[in-house]
Amino acid sequence: MNRNGTRLLPLWVKLSFALTFLLLLAGGAWFFRAHHKQQESEVADYLWSIAQIKAKQIADWRAEKLADAAVLTERHTLISSVKRFLYEPSEEEAREISRRLRPVAVRHHFEDILLVDAAKKVRWSLNDKLTDAHQGYADTLEAAISTREPVWTELHTEPGYPFPHLSVVAPLYDPQADYAFIGSLILISNASQFLYPLIQPWPTPSQTAETVLVRRDGDDVLFLNELRHRKDTALKLRIPLTRTDLPAAMAVNGVTGVVRGKDYRGVDVVAAILSIPDSPWAMVAKMDVSEAFAEWQFRSLMILGHILGATALLGVIGLVLRHRLLKEHYRRLYRSESALRAAMERHSITLQSIGDAVIATDAEGRVEFMNPVAEAITGWSHEEALGKPIEEVFRIINEESRKTVENPVTRVIREGTVVGLANHTLLLSRNGREIPIADSGAPIRDDHGEIIGVVLVFRDQSEERLARRLTEIRLSLIEHAAHHSLDDVLTRVVDEAAALAESPIGFYHFVGHDQKTLALQHWSTRTLEEFCRTQGRGMHYEIDQAGVWAECIHQRKPVIHNDYGSLPHKRGLPEGHVPLVRELVVPVMRDDRVVAVLGVGNKPTAYTEKDVLIVSHVADMSWEIVSHKLADEALAESEARTKSILRAAPIGIGVVADRIFLDVNDRLCQLTGYSRDELIGRSARILYATDDEFEYIGAEKYRQIREHGTGTVETRFKRKDGTMVDVLLSSTPLEPKNLAAGVTFAALDITERKKANQALAESESRFRIAFASSPDAITIIRLKDGLYVDVNEGFTTATGYTREEAVGKTIMELSIWHDPADRDRLVAALRQDGHCENLEAVFQMKDGSLATGLMSARIIHLQGVPHVLSITRDITRLKEAEKDRKRLEAQLLHAHKMESVGRLAGGVAHDFNNMLNVILGHTEMLLMTMEPNDPHRAGLKEIEKAAQRSADLTRQLLAFARRQTIAPRVLDLNDTVEGMLKMLRRLIGEDIDLIWEPGSNLWPVKMDPAQVDQIVANLCLNARDAITGPGQVTLETENVVLDESYCADRLEYVPGDYVMLAVSDNGCGMDKEVQSHLFEPFFTTKEVGKGTGLGLPTVYGIVKQNNGLINVYSEPGKGTTIKLYIPRHEGEVPGSTAVGPGEMPRSRGETLLLVEDESAILNLGKTMLEILGYTVIAVGSPEEALEAAEEHSGVIHLLITDVVMPQMTGKDLADRLKMSRPEMKTLFMSGYTANVIAQHGVLKRGVHFIQKPFTMMGLATHVREALDA
């Protein structure tokens, strides 16, 4: 039988099958390769465009920051202020520098600004971070000094600034000193404020795509930003350059272009690589190969499937043909019928699933088949339309003439050919909609070529037309804006929006920067001509006074009022305003602010979400044009005022003939990077990247000019430096009828506008992610029964319930409300107002724990069903932190209170000690000359005692104020306290036991021994006074380590090693009220005359002056324990150098220079010193001292000078005199040094000092010590 079958197949049939098969394979292979190449090209172009845009943005940002720094280096007033500060630092100059630089930091988003002197030392910080840890600028500083221009540092971190940052080093030169280098400004930029947000976003949704910024670091490639697929990588992830398959390694090795390789995860990626201009950085924009070519994989499978299907079909046809030749006639008919039914079934399935509408009719034009798409467009179901004439189901008219168009089915049946629908054809659907359609009808023929039916294929062009119309509007607005005023542009925008929304009313208003005022701008042409006569353009008024249309500003989203008359909160309309039936108003958002509103009204039918999308698109798209127009007009006004560039146009303008430049303006030179001489006489080809682009733009532009008189095209210019700019090119002939005479063109740079559009798309993408990624708990609950419809990850994280556990359950089933009264309050607010804001409530989690949340909720409608959208923020930790903050504020307030009282107490010391010095000195000298039995001696002794007590009181005041001048040394507290025990036992009396419990191996401390005596004596006296009758006072010492956990709740405590000295008694104790005033000067609970109220304040001041801590434990009736913590000193205790009292030292023939501005003390000191045998030169001011030293020809052995004097301090005087008399020694005297010779009261090393008031013995001793030093 096979041989018979073979013989029945003619040779030409076999050859035809073979040729068809070969052609099918060849065509399929060619089609496959062509599509593959196209996909690779699309991916490469996509990645390359993203890399170019981001690289350009980064380069512009770096250049902008360098320009900001360069401006600062030219500010002579700033340089003068810096120079004064560096040479003579003062708070006033520091504030002046801060006043000049803080606005710069705020305006340009600098994290901090440092001032570095010529020795590379940080002298000033805007944020007071004066530390030597700023090392990131050291190497760059040398480069900046050598180039005399601002220079960037590398992206880095350091202890003072642990976050990734980079700085501009701006050298400063003194214009008044031949531009000598005086220092530098370091402008620190936080990478997370601009650089990272610029790098990381991807313009379209993607699972794997990311952009990476890298640079070479030795033999490694260093990743500069956080990566999408690995956390904590910025400035930390390094990969060896030997990884040649790594795109990042290729980038730092100089490779540019689109490559394939493996990324840091080892995943196959395709990446675009290019370097960042003027930087060591490279940009890598990459995407996983699996995602980049996912669409191609699907398409390749489809192509392969079609080829295989076609091959299979070819084989089936061959088999059918072979069997037809072998079978009998009726068998052949049976098989043919079966094959036809199978084919019809396959075609039916195909027609049911394709995206176009399909209607099939019989030869009489009656409907036999409709697919679902055709049902949706026509409004007829398959069952309803079956058997009906095609003219009844498929009614079409001409869009322009409104006349009925001949049905294509009729034409196909009549002409027997494929026919297409004419342009501007509308389909009248069953529900009255007019739908623009396109495509064609074709005949269905039987085996004999007879027409047995017609298949009609068509599609709804509404969306295509809308998209095309929106694009046309955008281009026309751009072109319109280039040649018309802002008023004309706004009118055009409103007219277009109203036309698209089928609304007779339209308006466009600006919103003030304060978000509180409105500026009425424009209404549509129809509104002003046909409806509204009210005046208001240019008027400003509060948003709160506006009508209900302003709700879109408050809600920051579009609002629709389809039944304006029923709104309960609407305001009245001004006189002449058209009555409103319905309105749609959308806000224009920029930088999270409403900048304008676009509204339409009185549409014949209700506004829908489609209207919202259309008007929102027009509003958003038009704002870019309007904002640029606002900026352009503002610039034009500025240029008109200054008259500095009257002949320069804001856009590039030129004249060409045969596309050769005849003339250009400055703006075009700026736009292209070429000078005027470089352009004139040359072909415009130099501005295009390819010959194809050059030829296409020329042909399109001249075609438009010939047809319309002008030509407008959008293209890209290639600048001289190789970068590309987007331009809108508008051209018009010099002579309309003679193109050879030349063409004038205007080139508008729309690069930033395109970037803004891209940024808008990125912003919208981020907004779509907000619900899913919000850390707050967001839920959607059906109002009628409390059923959870949806919850976000923030809800599941906060409550512990999974999404599956929550969705489908009710609030009652989950028992989420801890207090039902809170739920009732929410329900009441929703019923009354439709929303609830900031409801604080306690919620129960899945594990039974409780958490405090702040909830806001609003009723929304989903498919007509009311639901509650709620957002709840967990404020449990915030509430706890608020409690901690209040407690810490109380501690800080107490510390400030004590510090303020201390400053007041210390302020009186200087003058008081001067007066006491006079009293004590003269009293002492009188007693020295008086006989022991002199009757006046007792009175003088009382005067001396009273003055001494006053001096002690002053010392206590200075000790409390931490302004007591001290000479600390390393000592063992145990030894010091043991030396006082005998005196202390006499001090507290015999009825009170003194218990001494010294700690073992006590650490050394560094204090003035006299201060130890003061605090121990004062504490023991207070303990004695707190005990009535017999009692006990305990002294103890101990080594103590205060850790961070102990210091966490004590604001003034610092963790570390301390030596603890405690004084305890079993006296009457104190309540909290008394303890709160314990360290205030002159506060006492003792009877009048029994206490000064300075004992414990003195202890407090001494402890604080030595960086120590103090703690009081007391309860009424249970005694008191006061613990002092003195910081441990790292070192050994030196041997004792105490010297016992001896005779009063006298002169050895020395000459002294005595300087004191108080004449009484000057005379007293001169008398004492002369009694001691010294030659004294006494003067009353620093100027007299300088003159006396210059006039005195002999040796001056010692300068004795007051510290605080008018015109010049004692230290400055000593420094001046040392220049001419370096061998002269100095003894300072003062009642209060004011940190001139002592820092925080501690004498500087090698300084000799005597405290006022002093005795003759004290003066003699200190003078001799200073002379013998």
Buried (B, 14 or more C-beta within 10 A) or exposed (E): EEEEEEEEBEEEBEEEBEEBBEEBEEEBEEEBEEBBEEBBEEBBEBBBBBBBBBBBBBBEBBEEBBEBBEEBBEBEEBBBBBBBBBEEEEEEBBEBBBEBBBEBBEEBEBBBBBBBBBEBEBBBBBBEBBEEEBEBBEEBBEBBBEEEBBBBBBBBBBEBBEEBBBBBBBBBBBEEEEEEBBBBBBBBBBBBBBBBEBBBBBBEEBEBBBBBBBBBBEEBBBBBBBBBEEEEBBBEBBBEBEBEBBBBBBBBBEBEEBBBBBBBEEBBBBBBBBBBBEBBBBBBBBBBBEBBBEEBEEBBEEBEEEBEEBBEEBEEEBEBBBEBBBEEEEEBEEBEEEBEEEEEEEBBEEBEEEEBBBBBBBBEBBBBBBBBBBBBBBBBEBEBBBEBBBBEBBBBBBBEEEEEBEBBBBBBBEEEEEBBBEEEBBBBBBEEBEBBBBBBBBBBEEEEEEBEBBBBBBBBBBEEEBEEBBEEBBBEBBBBBBEBEBEBBBBBBBBBBBBBBEBBBBBBBBBBEEEEBBBBBBBBBBBBEEBBEBEBEEEEEEBEEBBBBBBBBBEEEBBBBBEBEEEEEBEEBEEEBBEBBBBBBBBBBBEEBBBBBBBBBBBEEEBBEEBBEBBBBBBBBBBBBBBBBBEBEEEEEEBEEEEEEEEEBBBBBBBBEEBBBBBBBBBBBEBBBBEBEBBBEEBBBBBBEEEEBBEBBBEBBBEBBEEEEBBBBBBBBBBBEEBBBBBBBBBBBBEEEEBEEBBBBBBBBBBBBBBBBBBBEBBEBEEEEEBEEBEBBBBBBBBEEBBBBBBBBBBBEBBEBEBEBBBEBEBEEBEBBBEEEBBEBBBEBBEEEEBBEEBEBEBBBBEEEEBBBBBBBBBBEEEEEEBBBBBBBBBBEEEEEEEEEEEEEEBEEBEEBBEEBBEEBBBBBBEBBBBBBBBBBBBBBBBEEEEEEEEEEEEBEEBBEBBBEBBBBBBBBBBBBBBBBBBBBBBBBBEBBEBBEEEBBEBBEEEBEBEBEBBEEBBBBBBBBBBBBBBBBBBBBBBBBBBEEEBBBBBBBBBBEBEEEEBEEEBEBBEBBBBBBBBBBBBBBBEEEBBEBBBBBEBBEEEEEEBBBBBBBBBBBBBBBBBBBBEBBBEEEEBBBBBBBBBBBEEEBEEEEEEEEEEBBEBEEBBBBBBBBBEBBBBBBBBBBBBBEBBBBBBBBBEBBBEBBEEEEEEBBBBBBBBBBEEBBBBBBBEBBBEEBEEBBBBBBBBBBBEBBBEEBBBEEEBBBBBBBBBBBBBBBBBBEBBEE
